[in-house]
Each structure stands twice: as C-alpha cells, then as structure tokens.
Amino acid sequence: MAVELDQPVADFQAQATSGQSISLANLAGKQVVLYFYPKDGTPGCTTEGQGFRDQYAAFQAANTEVFGVSRDGIKSHENFKAKQAFPFELISDKDETLCQLFDVIKLKKLYGKEYLGVDRSTFLIDKDGVLRKAWRGVKVPGHVDAVLAEAQALNDK
C-alpha cells in the first residue's frame, strides 16, 4: 500500500549509515524529509545531496531530519557520505521496502533500453507521521530550496 498525502505513513525500519537503524516511530516529534535518488556518486545525485548538505542547518532549525534513500548498499553509502561530507544519514533500501511504500520505482529508459529504476522523489512527513508534501520526478536545480521552504512553513504551523 503506497503512501497518500495527508495520511499517516506506516512505520518502517531501515538500515542507514553510521550503523544506525532508522524508524519513523523513533523520529516522532520531528519532521522528516526522505529524498529518494537513483545512485550514489552520479552527478545529479551528488548535486542534490550537496544541496541538502548545504542547507542542513536550516532544516535542523526547522525541526526537520533529512535522509537520503537509494538501493545502494551501506558500504557504497558510507563512501558517498564521507566523500561529500553529508551531515545526514543515507538509508540503504536494497530490498526496495521503502521504494515500494513510497511508490518510486518506475519504468525508465536509457540508451533505448528499458529498466526499473528509482524516480527521483522527495517526501515531507510532519511531526505526527503524516505525509504532508510529495515531489515526484524531481529536477535538481532549486529543489532543496523548495523542500526547505515547505519544511519551515510546516514547522511554523
């Protein structure tokens, strides 16, 4: 069952960098941004991650935790996080549990070949665990600023 706007998000457990296990229940009282991206170290994913990194203090000030999510493994995530000095954790979703919950696996085309890949998407969950905003088919330029503005507005309510 995929998530829906203005509905509670089902609790989940996920492995993340720094040896952490992330669950929505443990984040109660904080807003959560989950940004799904296709692959560690690729140009668009690096640029997007750097945007969240550069605005991280502002997200923290808005009572918002940021997590990057992809199907890459923990070792790849640790390397990507260290290389880019990300202050937030990256969630490994190798079994696609979160990808399915948020319905981000889409048919894509590259050089004429079709494959199932992660559709760059971001979700903002409020402090009560309710999905308040979803961005799908994200284009990187300006995206982090839009997410931050929504997180700040939601925190002010």
C-alpha positions in Angstrom: 0.0 0.0 0.0 1.6 3.2 -1.1 1.6 6.4 0.9 -1.0 9.1 0.3 -1.0 12.8 1.1 -2.5 13.8 4.4 -2.4 10.2 5.6 -0.2 8.7 8.3 2.9 6.9 6.9 3.3 3.3 8.1 6.2 2.8 10.5 9.3 1.3 8.9 12.7 0.0 9.9 15.7 0.7 7.7 19.5 0.4 7.9 21.4 3.6 7.5 25.0 4.8 7.6 26.8 5.2 10.9 25.4 1.9 12.0 22.0 3.3 12.6 18.6 1.7 12.3 16.0 4.3 11.3 12.4 4.0 12.2 9.6 6.6 11.8 8.4 5.8 15.3 11.8 6.9 16.7 11.5 10.2 14.9 8.2 11.2 16.4 8.1 14.9 17.2 10.4 15.8 14.3 9.6 16.5 10.7 11.2 14.1 8.3 12.4 14.6 4.7 13.1 11.4 2.7 14.7 12.1 -0.6 14.9 9.1 -2.9 17.7 9.2 -5.5 18.9 6.7 -8.2 22.6 6.0 -7.4 25.4 7.1 -5.1 28.1 9.2 -6.8 26.3 10.1 -10.0 26.3 13.8 -11.0 22.6 14.6 -10.3 22.6 12.6 -7.0 25.8 14.3 -5.9 24.4 17.8 -6.6 21.1 17.0 -4.9 22.9 15.6 -1.8 25.2 18.7 -1.7 22.1 20.9 -1.7 20.7 19.1 1.3 24.1 19.2 3.0 24.5 23.0 2.4 21.0 23.7 3.8 21.2 21.1 6.6 21.5 23.7 9.4 18.3 25.4 8.2 16.5 22.0 8.1 17.6 21.4 11.7 16.4 24.8 12.7 13.0 23.8 11.2 12.9 20.7 13.4 13.5 18.5 10.3 15.6 15.4 9.9 16.9 14.7 6.4 17.6 11.2 5.0 18.8 10.2 1.5 17.4 6.9 0.3 18.6 4.6 -2.5 19.0 1.0 -3.4 22.8 1.2 -2.9 24.4 -0.8 -0.1 25.7 0.6 3.2 29.4 0.4 2.1 28.6 2.5 -1.0 26.6 4.9 1.1 29.4 5.3 3.7 31.8 6.1 1.0 29.4 8.6 -0.7 28.6 10.2 2.6 32.2 10.6 3.6 33.4 11.9 0.2 30.6 14.6 0.2 30.7 15.3 4.0 27.0 14.8 4.3 25.9 15.6 7.9 22.8 13.4 7.5 22.4 9.6 7.2 21.8 7.7 4.0 19.3 4.8 4.1 20.1 1.6 2.2 16.9 0.2 0.6 18.3 -2.9 -1.2 15.1 -4.9 -0.8 13.1 -1.9 -2.0 10.7 -1.8 1.0 10.7 2.0 1.2 10.8 2.4 -2.5 7.6 0.3 -2.7 6.0 2.1 0.3 6.6 5.5 -1.4 6.0 4.1 -5.0 9.2 5.5 -6.5 10.2 2.5 -8.7 9.3 3.5 -12.3 10.0 2.2 -15.8 12.9 4.3 -17.2 14.7 4.4 -20.5 18.5 4.7 -21.0 20.0 4.5 -24.5 16.9 2.8 -25.8 16.8 0.1 -23.0 14.0 0.0 -20.5 14.6 -0.8 -16.9 13.1 -0.3 -13.5 14.8 2.5 -11.6 14.2 5.0 -8.8 12.2 8.1 -9.8 13.9 11.0 -8.0 11.3 11.9 -5.4 11.1 13.7 -2.0 8.6 13.4 0.8 7.9 15.6 3.8 6.4 13.9 6.8 5.1 16.1 9.7 6.0 15.5 13.4 2.9 13.3 13.8 4.0 10.9 11.0 1.6 12.3 8.4 2.7 12.8 4.8 2.3 16.5 4.0 4.1 17.0 0.7 5.4 14.8 -2.1 7.6 15.9 -5.0 7.9 13.3 -7.8 10.0 13.4 -11.0 12.3 15.9 -9.3 14.6 18.2 -11.2 17.6 19.0 -9.0 18.0 22.8 -9.5 16.0 24.7 -6.9 14.5 21.6 -5.4 16.2 21.7 -2.0 15.1 25.3 -1.5 11.5 24.3 -2.3 11.7 21.5 0.2 13.2 23.7 2.9 10.5 26.4 2.4 7.8 23.7 2.9 9.5 22.3 6.0 9.8 25.8 7.5 6.2 26.6 6.8 5.0 23.3 8.2 7.1 23.8 11.3 5.6 27.2 11.9 2.1 25.8 12.0 
